[in-house]
Amino acid sequence: MDVIKKYDFQVYDIFKARSAYKLITSKGDFCLKKMKHGERKILNGSILNYYLREKGFTNTAYYIKTKNGMTYIKTKKFLFYVTTWIDGNECIMDSIEEVINCTNLLAKFHLAARNIENKKLKFNGKFYNSVILLNNYINDFSKYDVIICEMKLKSQFDKIYQQNLDYYRNRGLKALDLLKKVGYSKLFEEAKKNKTICHNSFYYQNIMKEGVKYYIIDLDSIMIDVQVVDLAKFIRRLMYKKEFEWDFNYAKSILESYSSIKKISIDEMNLILAYITFPHKFWKIGKKRYLKKKTFSEGKFNHKLYRIIKYKDKEEKFIEDFVNFINDYNKG
């Protein structure tokens, strides 16, 4: 592979590993990643990695430069870059103990990824204000409704989805209203000003465990936002797992663990509630069905939809418990 010749090591063997390649070399093991596009993403990840290490956060893979000091190699079709290889395994999120360890990793990452004042770190002017995003998502619900109403023949999925549209749209509106009340836009502007970084894809596939040490990998999707958005997304995804199933006691443990390392303000706590309240999965499957027109089988679509709506009652109880927790948190 001509790409490998650009680096200052001799390759003995190459193995496909997940979405990357493991290189066995004269200077140790490395990870080779291939992308179709995203030069700026690679550069941002490399720059952030450098500053994280300067601040003492070494729980990421180190980017390896080419012989000519380049961060990546560009060919006609792909971009390639190399990092150190983390000889560990993906975290299995089947116990609250493991989840807490990962939560602590996220909090420490967030502490190190604040005030990244570097002009080389650029996001092409694209900043994703959640108030704008959620408002767009709510508008999508109306689009789905129109599409379904215009159908001459409705499938079982279409009928059940439409029956639940008003309920989830109202939940979305409540989430949007809460975001506005806590002054998300102000928090977001502060995040832009101070360049506080979110990982934007913090979940098991990007968390590696090597012995007793945990690592965050794949900095390709980093973005500027209020950092607890990472935590909110993390909790929201976990709650759909059978081990947790919208039991607020688990979320409470996660929130308290994170806050013991990086204090969560009352506005941030409400922001987390708003993010979790918004029916993201219901919106997403509607987008796949009615806008992207994904060619999943009816059985697969139905299975995904049932898996979402079966938690309605538990989610309502979760939200109620979260509100009570915030009220007590505010008093404290």
C-alpha positions as CSV (number, residue, x, y, z in Angstrom):
1,M,0.0,0.0,0.0
2,D,1.6,3.3,-1.2
3,V,0.0,5.2,1.7
4,I,2.0,3.3,4.3
5,K,5.3,4.2,2.6
6,K,4.7,7.8,3.6
7,Y,5.3,6.9,7.3
8,D,8.6,6.3,9.1
9,F,8.0,2.7,10.0
10,Q,8.1,-0.7,8.3
11,V,4.9,-2.6,8.1
12,Y,5.0,-6.4,8.8
13,D,1.3,-7.1,8.7
14,I,-2.1,-5.5,8.3
15,F,-5.4,-6.7,9.8
16,K,-9.0,-5.3,9.3
17,A,-10.2,-4.2,12.6
18,R,-13.7,-2.8,13.0
19,S,-13.9,0.3,10.6
20,A,-10.1,0.6,10.5
21,Y,-6.9,-1.4,10.0
22,K,-4.3,-2.6,12.5
23,L,-0.8,-2.2,11.4
24,I,2.0,-4.4,12.9
25,T,5.1,-2.3,12.4
26,S,8.8,-2.0,13.3
27,K,7.8,0.7,15.8
28,G,4.8,-0.9,17.4
29,D,1.1,-1.3,16.5
30,F,-0.8,1.5,14.8
31,C,-4.3,2.2,13.6
32,L,-4.9,3.2,10.0
33,K,-8.2,4.9,9.3
34,K,-9.7,5.6,5.8
35,M,-12.3,8.2,5.0
36,K,-14.0,9.4,1.8
37,H,-14.0,13.0,2.9
38,G,-13.5,15.2,6.0
39,E,-10.0,16.8,5.9
40,R,-11.0,19.4,8.4
41,K,-12.4,16.7,10.7
42,I,-9.0,14.9,10.8
43,L,-7.1,18.2,11.4
44,N,-9.5,19.2,14.2
45,G,-9.1,15.8,15.8
46,S,-5.4,16.0,15.7
47,I,-5.3,19.6,17.0
48,L,-7.7,18.7,19.9
49,N,-5.6,15.6,20.7
50,Y,-2.5,17.8,21.0
51,Y,-4.2,20.2,23.5
52,L,-5.8,17.4,25.5
53,R,-2.3,15.9,26.0
54,E,-0.9,19.3,27.0
55,K,-3.6,19.4,29.7
56,G,-2.7,16.0,30.9
57,F,-5.5,14.0,29.3
58,T,-3.8,11.0,27.7
59,N,-6.9,8.9,27.3
60,T,-7.0,9.2,23.5
61,A,-5.0,7.7,20.6
62,Y,-2.1,9.8,19.5
63,Y,-2.0,11.0,15.9
64,I,1.1,9.9,13.9
65,K,2.6,12.3,11.4
66,T,4.0,11.2,8.0
67,K,7.7,11.5,7.1
68,N,6.9,15.0,5.8
69,G,5.0,16.0,8.9
70,M,1.5,15.7,7.4
71,T,-1.5,14.7,9.5
72,Y,-3.2,12.8,6.7
73,I,-2.6,11.5,3.2
74,K,-5.0,12.4,0.4
75,T,-5.5,10.1,-2.6
76,K,-7.9,10.4,-5.5
77,K,-10.7,8.7,-3.6
78,F,-9.8,8.6,0.1
79,L,-8.1,10.2,3.0
80,F,-5.9,8.2,5.4
81,Y,-4.4,8.9,8.8
82,V,-2.6,6.9,11.4
83,T,-2.9,6.9,15.2
84,T,-1.4,4.8,18.0
85,W,-3.2,1.4,18.5
86,I,-5.1,1.0,21.7
87,D,-4.9,-2.7,22.6
88,G,-8.2,-3.0,24.3
89,N,-11.9,-3.8,23.8
90,E,-15.1,-1.8,23.3
91,C,-16.8,-1.2,26.6
92,I,-19.8,-3.4,27.2
93,M,-22.5,-1.2,28.7
94,D,-24.3,-4.0,30.6
95,S,-23.7,-2.8,34.1
96,I,-24.1,0.5,35.9
97,E,-20.5,0.1,37.2
98,E,-19.1,0.1,33.7
99,V,-21.3,3.0,32.7
100,I,-20.1,5.0,35.7
101,N,-16.5,4.4,34.7
102,C,-17.3,5.7,31.2
103,T,-19.2,8.6,32.6
104,N,-16.1,9.6,34.6
105,L,-14.0,9.4,31.5
106,L,-16.4,11.8,29.7
107,A,-16.4,14.3,32.5
108,K,-12.6,14.3,32.5
109,F,-12.5,14.7,28.7
110,H,-14.9,17.7,29.0
111,L,-12.7,19.4,31.6
112,A,-9.7,19.0,29.4
113,A,-11.6,20.1,26.2
114,R,-12.6,23.5,27.5
115,N,-11.1,26.9,26.4
116,I,-9.4,25.4,23.3
117,E,-8.2,28.7,22.0
118,N,-6.6,27.9,18.7
119,K,-7.4,29.5,15.4
120,K,-6.5,26.4,13.5
121,L,-9.5,24.6,15.1
122,K,-12.3,25.3,12.6
123,F,-15.7,24.0,12.0
124,N,-16.4,25.6,8.6
125,G,-18.9,28.0,10.2
126,K,-21.4,25.2,10.9
127,F,-22.7,25.5,14.4
128,Y,-25.7,23.4,15.4
129,N,-27.9,25.3,17.8
130,S,-30.2,22.8,19.4
131,V,-33.2,25.2,19.5
132,I,-33.0,25.5,15.7
133,L,-32.4,21.7,15.3
134,L,-35.3,20.6,17.5
135,N,-37.6,23.1,15.9
136,N,-36.7,21.6,12.5
137,Y,-37.4,18.1,13.8
138,I,-40.8,19.2,15.1
139,N,-41.6,20.6,11.6
140,D,-40.6,17.2,10.2
141,F,-43.4,15.6,12.2
142,S,-45.9,17.7,10.2
143,K,-44.3,16.6,7.0
144,Y,-44.7,12.9,8.0
145,D,-48.3,13.5,8.9
146,V,-49.0,15.1,5.5
147,I,-47.3,12.2,3.7
148,I,-49.3,9.6,5.6
149,C,-52.6,11.4,5.0
150,E,-51.9,11.4,1.3
151,M,-51.4,7.7,1.1
152,K,-54.1,5.7,-0.5
153,L,-53.0,2.5,1.2
154,K,-51.5,2.7,4.6
155,S,-49.4,-0.1,6.1
156,Q,-49.6,-1.2,9.7
157,F,-46.5,0.9,10.4
158,D,-48.1,4.0,8.9
159,K,-51.2,3.7,10.9
160,I,-49.4,3.1,14.2
161,Y,-46.9,5.9,13.5
162,Q,-49.7,8.4,12.7
163,Q,-51.6,7.3,15.9
164,N,-48.6,8.3,18.0
165,L,-47.6,11.4,16.1
166,D,-49.5,13.9,18.3
167,Y,-48.2,12.4,21.5
168,Y,-44.5,12.6,20.4
169,R,-44.9,16.0,18.7
170,N,-46.3,17.4,22.0
171,R,-43.3,15.9,23.8
172,G,-41.0,17.5,21.3
173,L,-42.7,20.9,21.9
174,K,-42.2,20.5,25.6
175,A,-38.6,19.8,25.1
176,L,-38.1,22.8,22.9
177,D,-39.9,25.0,25.3
178,L,-37.7,23.8,28.2
179,L,-34.6,24.5,26.1
180,K,-35.7,28.1,25.6
181,K,-36.6,28.5,29.2
182,V,-33.2,27.5,30.4
183,G,-31.5,29.9,28.0
184,Y,-29.9,27.3,25.8
185,S,-29.1,29.9,23.1
186,K,-27.0,31.9,25.7
187,L,-25.2,28.7,26.8
188,F,-24.6,27.9,23.2
189,E,-23.1,31.3,22.5
190,E,-20.8,30.9,25.4
191,A,-19.7,27.5,24.1
192,K,-18.9,29.1,20.8
193,K,-17.0,31.9,22.4
194,N,-15.0,29.6,24.6
195,K,-14.7,26.7,22.1
196,T,-15.8,24.1,24.5
197,I,-15.7,20.8,22.7
198,C,-18.2,17.9,22.6
199,H,-17.1,14.5,21.4
200,N,-20.5,14.2,19.6
201,S,-20.4,10.4,19.4
202,F,-19.7,9.2,22.9
203,Y,-20.9,5.6,23.1
204,Y,-19.6,2.1,23.5
205,Q,-18.1,1.8,20.0
206,N,-15.9,4.9,20.7
207,I,-14.9,3.9,24.2
208,M,-12.0,1.4,24.6
209,K,-10.9,-0.3,27.8
210,E,-7.3,-1.4,28.1
211,G,-6.7,-3.0,31.5
212,V,-8.1,-0.6,33.9
213,K,-7.7,2.5,31.7
214,Y,-10.4,3.9,29.5
215,Y,-9.9,5.7,26.2
216,I,-12.0,7.9,24.0
217,I,-11.4,7.2,20.3
218,D,-12.5,8.7,17.0
219,L,-12.4,12.5,17.3
220,D,-13.7,12.9,13.8
221,S,-17.1,14.1,14.8
222,I,-16.1,16.7,17.5
223,M,-18.2,19.9,17.6
224,I,-18.7,23.0,19.6
225,D,-21.7,22.8,21.9
226,V,-22.7,22.9,25.5
227,Q,-20.7,19.9,26.8
228,V,-23.5,18.2,28.8
229,V,-25.2,17.5,25.4
230,D,-22.8,14.6,25.2
231,L,-24.0,13.4,28.6
232,A,-27.6,13.8,27.6
233,K,-27.2,11.7,24.4
234,F,-25.3,9.1,26.3
235,I,-28.0,8.7,28.9
236,R,-30.8,8.7,26.3
237,R,-29.1,5.8,24.4
238,L,-28.5,3.8,27.5
239,M,-32.1,4.0,28.6
240,Y,-33.2,1.9,25.6
241,K,-31.0,-1.0,26.7
242,K,-32.8,-3.9,28.5
243,E,-30.4,-3.5,31.5
244,F,-31.7,0.0,32.2
245,E,-35.1,0.5,30.6
246,W,-35.9,4.0,31.6
247,D,-35.2,3.5,35.3
248,F,-34.3,6.9,36.6
249,N,-32.2,5.5,39.4
250,Y,-29.6,4.6,36.8
251,A,-29.7,8.0,35.2
252,K,-29.4,9.6,38.7
253,S,-26.2,7.7,39.4
254,I,-24.8,8.8,36.1
255,L,-25.6,12.4,36.7
256,E,-24.2,12.4,40.2
257,S,-21.0,10.7,39.1
258,Y,-20.4,13.2,36.3
259,S,-21.3,16.2,38.5
260,S,-18.8,15.0,41.2
261,I,-16.0,15.6,38.6
262,K,-17.5,18.4,36.5
263,K,-20.3,20.3,38.3
264,I,-23.6,20.4,36.4
265,S,-25.4,23.6,36.8
266,I,-29.2,23.7,37.2
267,D,-29.6,25.1,33.7
268,E,-27.5,22.3,32.3
269,M,-29.5,19.8,34.3
270,N,-32.7,21.1,32.6
271,L,-30.9,21.1,29.3
272,I,-30.2,17.4,29.8
273,L,-33.8,16.7,30.6
274,A,-34.9,18.6,27.5
275,Y,-32.6,16.5,25.3
276,I,-33.9,13.2,26.8
277,T,-37.5,14.3,26.7
278,F,-37.3,15.0,22.9
279,P,-38.5,11.8,21.0
280,H,-35.4,11.5,18.9
281,K,-35.8,7.9,18.0
282,F,-39.4,8.4,16.9
283,W,-38.4,11.4,14.8
284,K,-35.5,9.4,13.3
285,I,-37.4,6.4,12.2
286,G,-40.0,8.7,10.7
287,K,-37.3,10.4,8.7
288,K,-35.9,7.1,7.5
289,R,-39.4,6.0,6.4
290,Y,-41.0,9.1,4.9
291,L,-38.1,11.4,3.8
292,K,-35.1,9.1,3.1
293,K,-37.4,6.3,2.0
294,K,-35.1,3.6,3.4
295,T,-35.8,0.1,2.0
296,F,-36.1,-1.7,5.2
297,S,-38.6,-4.6,5.4
298,E,-41.9,-4.0,6.9
299,G,-41.0,-6.4,9.7
300,K,-37.9,-4.4,10.5
301,F,-39.7,-1.1,10.5
302,N,-42.5,-2.5,12.7
303,H,-39.9,-4.0,15.1
304,K,-38.1,-0.6,15.5
305,L,-41.4,1.3,16.0
306,Y,-42.7,-1.1,18.6
307,R,-39.4,-1.0,20.5
308,I,-39.8,2.8,20.7
309,I,-43.5,3.1,21.7
310,K,-43.5,0.3,24.2
311,Y,-41.5,2.6,26.6
312,K,-44.0,5.4,26.6
313,D,-45.2,4.9,30.1
314,K,-41.8,4.2,31.5
315,E,-40.5,7.4,29.8
316,E,-43.3,9.4,31.3
317,K,-42.3,8.1,34.8
318,F,-38.6,8.8,34.0
319,I,-39.4,12.4,33.1
320,E,-41.5,12.8,36.2
321,D,-38.7,11.4,38.4
322,F,-36.2,13.6,36.6
323,V,-38.2,16.8,37.3
324,N,-38.4,15.9,41.0
325,F,-34.7,15.2,41.1
326,I,-34.0,18.7,39.5
327,N,-36.3,20.3,42.1
328,D,-34.3,18.7,44.9
329,Y,-31.0,19.5,43.1
330,N,-32.0,23.1,42.9
331,K,-32.7,23.3,46.6
332,G,-29.3,21.8,47.3
